[in-house]
Amino acid sequence: MKYTSLFYLTLFLPLTLLAYQLCPQRHRWVVLLTASYFFYFMASLTLILYLWASTLCVYAVGLGMGRCDPLTHGRKRLLVWIGVGVHLALLAVLKYGPFIAGVANDVLALWPAAPHLPVFKLAVPAGLSFFSLQAISYLADIYQGRTKADTNLGRVALYMAFFPTIIEGPICRYEPTAAALYAGQPLNHHDIAYGSQLLCWGLFKKMVIADRLSPLVNNLFKNPAESGGVLAVLAAVACTIQLYADFSGCIDISIGTAQMFGITLPQNFRQPFFSTTVTEFWRRWHITLGTWLKDYIFFPLSMSPRIKALGRRAKQRHGRRFGQIIQAIIPLLAVWMANGIWHGAGWNYLFFGAYYFVLVMLGLIFEQPLETLAARLHIDRKAWPWRALQMVKMAVIVLVGELMFRASDVASGLAMLRSIFTGWDWKMLTDGTLLQHGIYGNDYMVLLAAGVIMLAVDICHEAGISLRDWAARLRLPIRWTLYVTLILLVVIFGAYGEGYQPVDPLYANF
Amino acid sequence: MRINKNIVKSVSFVVLTVAIIGLLTPVLAPTKVFNGVMDEPDGSLQYVAFGDSECNAGFSPMEIWKDYGFAGYNCGVSAQRIQDTYYLVDKVLEHQQPQAIFLETNLIYRHMLTVDEVQASYQHLVERMLPALRFHARWKQLLDPLAKSDGRDALTAMLKGMRFKTDEKGYSGGPYATPTDQRQRIGILQRMYLDRIVKLCRSKGITLILYASPSPACWNMQRHNGLADYAKDNGLSFIDMNLDPSAYGIDWSQDTYDGGDHLNFFGATKVSRYLGSYLRDKSGLTDRRGQPSYEQWERTLDDYLKKTKDVKAK
């Protein structure tokens, strides 16, 4: 079941809301859990068994850790590693199995007598990458004492399976989310209205922009060797906008849906294209993944005794700044490799992670010298021209990263990048080439108009203007006209139904 | 009181939105739909064929007109589900009173009962109530008049709905309808809509003929057995041309354009000739050639013969 389907929007969601409201408060979590399992079954069928197994594992290991004597730390550590290990093993076998086996076979091929490993491609349950991270964060939080092991299986199950988050996140933490899910607060008009607003806005981004761009992006990346410079740039821009509109659109649908039930989910995007540095970009793009990696990989590693000792030694020999950089290298490398490989099993994803690791390290190394240089040149780094320049720099960095990310392999991505400098032909903009890649003049017009609307909304949000509050304050006829217009834009200009290939949420595949 | 006011407001908003989407239907929904069959004069068709692409590519009504003088139409639609077919039959019968309906059976085993299919059925239901949802993409044609006249309408009218494919990509896999006692069950949804088509035809006194177009890629004996049971239980005729395709003249080296999935024009002419003879022998249809009200068919036949002459010469 897709969040954008008529089945979800006009049957499943309204019926779930109705059942939730009609049910006594203490049983509302049952409605949410039943709906979540139904939703997941419709998406993954019998692969729901993995979700159930993961839930039982998390619950049992959590209980085990909760019963550990605080003084017997070793047993608790063993249990957390079992729980985390089970989920990492699930990911390794189901998601990365073919990739790992392929790499192993490439290595084994160096020895003629070495055996050839069989490559199994197993069906991957929907949202595996997301619910695994939620499971690991719950166990790690219990281990670190940030939360207590929950004795209520229903609450744990709902945290793991809540239908708006199970496919694409946002990646939630147990402490604020599970209690809200279980509380069964009654529906209220404000939450329904605000949730619906956000849901419609998410549909607009996903169906009008991202899905309309899909044939263009697929076409441009299908034959990387044929793409000239103009097409390579178009491919990078189109896939970046598609990814943003798709993922942020689906997240808006998720957050909006949850809000209808009175549940606040964490934000996942905060106008990422207004970033001026790489680290800022990742604080604004896929925020919940970034904070997860920071809390469960970066901090534990950078605070480990060995890394700290390494930093201390470097500081003693080469100064404080160098010590800080050395102490950050290994945790950052782990974070960015994990970020890359989390997105998929392929060298291009590892390249993507390495690309951002190098950029972050360069930022760290040159931060101080650049500050000094800017001060000497009397450059006001907070002035808007400087910030605008930095945003353009970031746009280029992001476009290159997304091009490599979306390419089928590293070689194709590099070939497309190379073509920007070797095969530039301005004529392609006017000779009809752009109309031969899956979308036509009318599509470009819709994309341009919708893109301007999306940009305007992001500008307002960046300026601190809450458009939802503004819309809610409008007089009823004007407000309704605005809402109906948004819905009609989705209904008429959405890329769905006859003549369009259905497009799965892009991040559901990661 | 406050809650009631909010509920009234919410319901009013939903009703208003649905009404506005409903009002878009006359703007967005095309006047001519369903493969051009609605362009045929009311009550002029003696038989109509329905199905998916197996029917659409593998059945030529003009061959039957040429040989037997029976006026018919190919309403096959690529990848069509049986529930869509039911509504199409229902719609066509509002304008036509055929004596016979051919139903190509591949669609009965398409899109078996899956969660996707349940959702698709629901979507179809909503789209029937709000056609603007189905035809929303026609804003492009409304804005671009050139898109309306790309010549496809004229070709479809001349071929009476058939998809004209002349490519040849042979099938060399040998016999595929291997005898077995196993039977493939018809899915719940498929059976429900098949029953509805049967009932609809009975209520209008129309002879429903099930036929399986030759297709090694789509057919097997399990399916044959399953459908033969259904046909027997419901007193229907079932022509399975897969049991011995050579009996109908099918030459797998040249009568398919995609290696044995669909028939090409040459295969379609052979299937049509047989189904024409079947109509002549079993259905009591009368030859309409020479009748003033079918003059247009004679002109269409001239065009059809011109169109196919070069192909046949090759």
HADDOCK unambig.tbl for C-alpha pairs under 7 A between the chains (distance, minus, plus):
assign (segid A and resid 6 and name CA) (segid B and resid 123 and name CA) 6.02 0.50 0.50
assign (segid A and resid 7 and name CA) (segid B and resid 119 and name CA) 5.88 0.50 0.50
assign (segid A and resid 7 and name CA) (segid B and resid 122 and name CA) 6.65 0.50 0.50
assign (segid A and resid 7 and name CA) (segid B and resid 123 and name CA) 6.56 0.50 0.50
assign (segid A and resid 42 and name CA) (segid B and resid 115 and name CA) 5.75 0.50 0.50
assign (segid A and resid 189 and name CA) (segid B and resid 6 and name CA) 6.48 0.50 0.50
assign (segid A and resid 442 and name CA) (segid B and resid 140 and name CA) 6.75 0.50 0.50
assign (segid A and resid 484 and name CA) (segid B and resid 17 and name CA) 6.15 0.50 0.50
assign (segid A and resid 491 and name CA) (segid B and resid 133 and name CA) 6.54 0.50 0.50
assign (segid A and resid 491 and name CA) (segid B and resid 136 and name CA) 6.79 0.50 0.50
assign (segid A and resid 492 and name CA) (segid B and resid 136 and name CA) 4.90 0.50 0.50
assign (segid A and resid 492 and name CA) (segid B and resid 137 and name CA) 6.54 0.50 0.50
assign (segid A and resid 493 and name CA) (segid B and resid 137 and name CA) 6.97 0.50 0.50
assign (segid A and resid 497 and name CA) (segid B and resid 134 and name CA) 6.45 0.50 0.50
assign (segid A and resid 498 and name CA) (segid B and resid 134 and name CA) 6.80 0.50 0.50
